[in-house]
């Protein structure tokens, strides 16, 4: 039996939502061990002068705790 924990993180990108997700997961893997999944809770964009300037995702990352 394993026990997992869920933590919420936010990541941004000037390119796309997909890039923000990849950046968030790459960063999470530097700190957390045994990352198993991520649920994208929220996606938002920042707009300046009618154009998208930044993509942001809030995600719930699940990782299994060490015994």
Secondary structure as the mmCIF struct_conf table of DSSP 4:
data_model
#
loop_
_struct_conf.conf_type_id
_struct_conf.id
_struct_conf.beg_label_comp_id
_struct_conf.beg_label_asym_id
_struct_conf.beg_label_seq_id
_struct_conf.end_label_comp_id
_struct_conf.end_label_asym_id
_struct_conf.end_label_seq_id
STRN STRN1 UNK A 4 UNK A 13
BEND BEND1 UNK A 14 UNK A 15
HELX_RH_AL_P HELX_RH_AL_P1 UNK A 17 UNK A 31
BEND BEND2 UNK A 33 UNK A 34
STRN STRN2 UNK A 35 UNK A 48
TURN_TY1_P TURN_TY1_P1 UNK A 49 UNK A 50
STRN STRN3 UNK A 51 UNK A 64
HELX_LH_PP_P HELX_LH_PP_P1 UNK A 65 UNK A 66
#
